[in-house]
Amino acid sequence: MTKKNTTIYDISKKLNVSVATVSRALNDHPRISQETKELVAATAKEMNYKQNNLAKALQSGETKTVGVIVPYINTNFFSSVIRGIEEELSPHGYRVIICQSHDDAAIEKKQLNTLLRTQVDCIFISISRNTTDMDYVRKILSTTNTPIILFDRKKDIPGVSTITIDDHKGAYQATEHLINQGYKNICHFSGDQNLEIYQNRLNGYIDALKDYNLPVLKENIINTGSSIEEGISAMKSLWKRKVKPDAIFSASDFTALGACKEIKNLKLKIPQDIGVIGFSNEPFTQFMELSISSVDQTPVLMGKISGNVFLESIKDNSSGISIEKKLVLTPTLHIRQSSNRKK
């Protein structure tokens, strides 16, 4: 036989008070005495009463829950952003529902609709690599009061706040560092050019070469994804060329790691023969036997600021984001063994 859940009617019957009194006491109503609140709370605990959060949400208009959609959670960057969001919102009583899009726009849209049906108070999204049409987001903004905040991977949409880092600046600094270390033929593993962050990193690389009067060669821009395997494959292809690179700036730490593995396999020395810099500052970059230089995206800070943008929005306007914010954080280049030729 299924055990019946305790209700506020059961508590009111036991205490011989009205259901309204129990409800008000549980919701900390100012007209209920502290003594009654404590008695109701103690009785509810004794009877193992579980408050119906959905019903409470319908009364208050908020669920104290937010949703986060990321391509994958098994990377340090996205898990760190989520940590930042949680650390910012948890003291204010918010819980976080985490969804993965698996870098698939169709799954991303389904997850978004699921979160809307759950009546979350805000949705944070880092879009998938094949997300091109954002009309469904515009429709949500026009038909609901649920704010949507984009971080890292984003599209510019009126009414949607975004939190990113200056990818162009980070790429420029990385390329400039390689140039200052004496490297001349610098190749770039460009990442997925469907995403704005990788477009900006490519442009930062190009602008640095131009500013230092080095040629921008089309064949030195290698279109890769963000995996170790693609870094290995790209490095193998480069080394078959007659004119070989003396440095690699990768838009991803993982492809940079793949490049390092293949360079080692080719019996070359890093950074003497070839320098390598990645992007994201994944933890493995600093703890490897030969540490990898990388651009830090400050993901925890990005998460905290994303959470703060939401908190400010509900403080300013209870019906959603009133002022669209476009925040760009400053990246930090960490120089390590893989590119530090002039020690």
N, C-alpha and C positions, 0 to 999 in steps of 0.2 A: 504494500500500500504506500502511495506517495505521501511524503510528509508535507503538510500544508505550511506555506510560508506565513510568518507572523505579519499582521497588518496593523495599521494605526487604530483600527476598530478594536482589535484584541487588546491593545495597550489602554485604550480609553475605557474599555469594560473592566479591566483589572484595577485601574486607578479610580474608576467611578467619576470620570470627567468627560467633557464633550470631545468628540472627534476633532473639532476645530481647535480646541485648546492643545491637543496633542500635536496637531499639524503645525500650529504656530510655535509651540515650544521647540520642536525639532528644527524649525527654520529660523530660530533665534529672533522671534518677533519682539519688538520693544515693549509691547503691552503685556507680555507675559513675565511674571516675576522670576527672578533668578532661582529661587527655591523650587518653583514648579518646573523650570527648564532642567534643573539638575535631577529632579525626581523622574521626569519623563525620560531623560537620557539614560539614567541608571536602569529604569524598567525596560527600555528598548534594548539595552545591552544584555540584560538578564534573559529576555525573551528571544534573543538572537534576531532582532528586527533588522532588515536590510532596506535602506531607503531606496525608493524607485527613482533612479537618476533621470530617466526619461521624463517621468511626470514632473519632476522638479525643473527640468530644462524647459518643458512646455510652459510652465508658470513664469519662469524668469526670462525666457527668450534667449538663453545661452546654455550651452552644454558643458562649458569649461573643458572642451576637448578641441584640439587642432589636428589637422592632417598634414603629413609631409610625404611628398612623392619624389623619390630619387631613382635614377637609373638602376643602381645597385647599392646595397648597404655594406658589401664586403670589401670596400676600399676605405682607407683611412680618411680620405677627404670627406666623403659623404657621411660616414659614421661620426666624424668630428663636427660637421655642421649640425647634424641631429643633436649631438651632445650639447652644442651651444644653444640651440633652440630650447631644449629641455631645461638647461640650467637657467635660462632667462625667464621661462614661463612657469616652471614648477613652483617657485615661491608665491606665485599669484594664483595657485590652485589649478593650473591647467595640466591636462594629460595629453600625451602625443600618440597618435596612430600613425604607424610607418607603413608605407606602401612602396613596392618596387615596380617600375615600368619595364625593366629588363631591356631598356633602350628601344622600346617599341611604342610608337605613337598610339596605336589602337589600344594597347593595354593601359597606357597612360590615361587615355580618355575614359576607359571603364573605371579605373581607380578613382578618377576625379568624380565621376557620377556616384560611385559608391560612397565616397566621403560626403558628398552633398546630401545623399539620402540619410546618412548618419547624423546630419545636422551639425557638423563641426562648425566652430566659430571662425575658423580661418584655414586656408589651405596654402602651404608652402610648396613650391614646385621647382625642381631643376629638370628642364625638359629633356626628352630623349633625343638621340642624334638624328632621327628621321621625322621629328616633329616640324612641319612646315606651315600647316594651316592652323591658326589660332582662333578661327571664327567661333568655335565652341566655347572658348574662354570669354570672348566678347559677349556671346549670348548669355552666359552665366552672369556676367556683370550687369547686364541689362534686365535680368529677370529675378535676381536674388540679391540679398544684402551681404552675402558671404565674401569677405575680402580674399583676394588671391595675391600672393607675394612670390615673385620669381627670384631665385638666387643662382649665382654662377652661370649656368646655361639659361639664357633668357631670350625672349623676343620683346621688342618695344611695343607695348599695348597701352593706349590711353586709359588712365584710371588704375593701372597696375604698378605697384612699386617694385623696384628691382635692387638687389644688392649683389655687386660683383667686385672683382679686383681689377686693377688696371693691367690687363693682360698685355697690352701693347708695351707698356713701360717695363714690365717684367721681362718680356722677350728682348726688348732693346738692351736692357742692362746685361742680360746673359750673353748676347752676341757681342756687345761692346767689351765685356770682360775677356772673351776669347780673342778678340782683336788685340787688346792690350797685352795679352799673353804671347803675342807674336804669331798667332794662327792666321793664315791667309785664305785658305780654300775651305770655307766653313759650309757644311751641308746642313739642311734643316729637315727633320722629320715632322711633317706639318699637321698631323692629326686630321680628324674629319672636318673638311671645310664646309659641311652643312651647318656647323655650329659656329656661332659668332666668336666664341672665346678662341677658337683655333684660327679663325680669320685674323683676329687681332694679334695673335702671337706671330703669325706669318708676316703681317705688316710691320711689326716691331723689329723682326729679323731683317727685313728688306731695308727699312729706314736706317738701321744701324750700319749696314753695309754701305749704303749710299753716302751717309754722313762721313764715313771714313774712306771714301773714294775706292771702295772695293767693288768689283763687278757683281751684279745680281744675275746669276746663271740659272736658267729654267731647270737645267738638268740637276742642279744641286738642291732643288726642292722636291723632296720625296713624299708622296702622298701615302700616309700610313694610318692605321688605326691607333689603338692605345695599348697594345699587348706586347709581351716579351717576345713572342714568336715573330711578330711583324718587325720588331727591332732587329732581330737576328737576320731575317730575310732581307731587310733593306740594307744592312751592313754587308751581307754577302754580295748583293748586286753592285754596291758601290766599289767593292774591292776588285771587281772584274774590269773596272774601267782603266783606261790608259793613264788618265790624270786622276790621281786618288786624293780624297779629302785629307786634311790634317786636323779637322775638328768636326764635331757633331753637336748641334743644338737641337734637342728633341722637345716637342711640345708636350711630351708625357714622360714621366719617370720610368714607366714600364718599358717603353720602347728604348729609352736610354739604357736601361739595364740589359735589354736584349742586345743592343749595340756593344756594350762592354763585354758581354759573354762571347760574342763573335770575334771581337778584337783580340781577346785573350786566346781564343782558338786559333787565330791567325799568327800567334806568337809575336804580336806587337806590344809595345809598352804604352801604358796610359800614365801620365799625360805626355810623355816625351815624344812618342810617335804620333799620337792622336789624342785630342782633348774631347771631353764629353760633358755636357750639361743637360739636365732634365728640367721638368716643370711639375710642381706640386709639393715637393719636399715630403714625399712619403717616408715613413720611419726607416725603411730599409736603406735609404740613401746614405744615412749617416753612420749606420752600424755595420756596413760591409767592410771586408778586409781592406778594399780600396774604396773609400767613401766617394759618393757621387755629388758633384755640385748641383744645386737645384734652386728653383724659385719657389718660395713659400707663399701659399695662397691664404694663410691665416684662417683656416676653416672654422675653428671654434669661435673666433671673433665674428666671422661672417654669420654664423648661426645666432649668436647673441644679438647682433645688430638686427637681424631679420625678425627675431622675437620682439625686440624693442620697438621696431617699426609698427608691428601689430598692436602692441600695448598702447603706443601713442595714438594710433588710429582710433581705437575704441574710446580713448579718453577724450579725443577731440570731437568724435562723431560716432554716436552709438549705433548708427545705421550702416557703418562701413568706412572705408578709407576716404577721407575728405580731400586730402592733399597727396598727390602722386609724388613719391620720392624716388630719386635715382641716385643711389649711393655707390660710390666707387672707392674701394679700399686700396691702400698702397701695398704692393708686393715687396718682399725682401729676398735678395739674392744671397744664398749661402754658398760661399766658395769653399770647396773641399779638394781632395787629392786629384780627382779626375780631370780637373782643368787648371790646376795651379802649377803651371810649368815654371814660372819665375818665382820660386820660393824665397 
